[in-house]
Amino acid sequence: MPVTGIASLARPDSAVLTVALIMAEQLQQLILNTLNESGSIQDTRTLVIPGSSHQAASNDAQITILGALNSLDSREMIKYETHETLSHVLTPEGAQIALEGSHEARVWAALPAKGKGKPVTPAELKKIVGDETAKVGQGRAFKNGWIAKEGDGLVKNKPSIEDATQQDMREVDSSGTLKAGEKALAELRKRKLIVQRKGQWFTVHKGPNFSTSIAKPETDLSVEMMTSGKWKTATFKKYNFEAEGIPTNGGALHPLLKVREEMRNIFLEMGFAEMPTSSFVESGFWCFDALFVPQQHPARDVQDTFFLSDPAVSLPPPKDYYDRVSKVHEHGGYGSMGYRAPWNDTESRKLLLRTHTTASSAKMLYKLAARCRGETIEGAEFDWGGTSGRVERKEGLQDDGFRPAKLFSIDRVFRNETMDATHLAEFHQVEGVVADRGLTLADLIGFMRVFFKKMGIENLRFKPAYNPYTEPSLEIFAFHPLLDRWVEVGNSGMFRPEMLAPMGFPKDVHVHGWGISLERPTMIRYGINNIRTLVGHKVPIENVEKAPAVRF
Ligand SMILES: N[C@@H](Cc1ccccc1)C(=O)O
């Protein structure tokens, strides 16, 4: 029984394997001998393989034969033509059926004959033939009338059966098709037992240098050949200028990097400047306090945040600003009554892995406001991006040092979360802030619509939400046509005066900001439903190499 493909691995007696094992030279010799006897080979699928009475009809055998033909052809010992065919091969399940019988036959075989031996209970059957076979096979075996119930158990209902599925599998395996025809093949394809495969076969004729003895051609011209004069009579192997080179291994960009680059381009095109976000480690002050996150907030718990143990304490933040921040927390100010809870310096100085890139935004906004405070500080000279695009400007306004800014960043954040298919302890945030005089919530919503439209998402919904540092706050939902539901894509809001005023911004300067996940749109773009396929040690490298570029 010749078995191709997968099945051949399990059947070392198969002809294909025999073909593969014949030394390439033996196969070449066989082709030459056959040509010598018959003048030509009309169809290489009829070649008789030595040591086996089977035909070399399978695709794998033809591939091996092609290698031999090419080798003989390069020496012009033969000529050949290629013919294409469509044939079928077994899937792993089909191959198993070819070997062990169909699920229903395996169920039948596991049962005692009626009246002989103890009936097998369904639970026992599962143990004998496995869950899958027991599940699929029982139903079909009943339907075929092969098995019957006896008490709580099952017994054979027929002394012998004909396993048509197994026979079909064996027929496809040996011939690549079924005599029963296309309808039967289509049925097996639907059951995922066989798949179509393109194949080829060849017609072979004698070439100008035909001979039944294979002289091994020389591949190198050596010093020895030149001095002895042997080069004059030697036959040299022809160069194969058509041979394809070995594919070179190049680097490949990870899908996250591709999506990141596309988003980056959208921001740059919209006149945004990129914030420096290289500090993964921040202090409680910049990550939370500067953002008016109360010191008792649950996000500041070890359950949610990774704290550093060495060093555990940050350098002190700028003194005056620190005092204004602690004051607004404890006692309020700028129209706020604050949290009225005692200020804790230790909490503020704790070092942690930033839980959001809003820590970087806060630092940047503090630098942006330096001119309003009349200070020159390091980092304040920065390309702050184009203006928000608002046209009404108050003319004749006294210069209070403010200049508008549009900033974005895409970088990593860390959260002490339980990991599952969609959550990791670290991920990327796409963050941004826009600062200008008189910005309103409408500017934020308008920005979101423009930004997401550039990513090909036009259906957006906004839902009121809560952040300690923004009021109002909006969660952004996008309609996902594949999932057929609304998915949360971001969080945003207008920064509170309790955050902006201590930095020194004039009252009429408003700032809106947002945070969007990078992983979620990437998973949607590439149809990935487990985050571990995207990040971590289980990422299949081929996926990364083959992932297409993204264009929003
Ligand atoms: N920091 C918020 C996102 C956000 C940024 C800026 C303003 C409002 C919300 C988050 O991590 O979800």
The ligand as an ORCA input file, in Angstrom:
! r2SCAN-3c Opt
* xyz 0 1
  N      -3.778     57.791     31.629
  C      -5.034     57.295     31.124
  C      -5.326     57.806     29.739
  C      -5.569     59.282     29.732
  C      -4.563     60.136     29.374
  C      -4.777     61.505     29.339
  C      -6.050     61.972     29.672
  C      -7.045     61.118     30.048
  C      -6.811     59.765     30.080
  C      -4.986     55.770     31.100
  O      -3.973     55.199     31.433
  O      -5.958     55.116     30.781
*
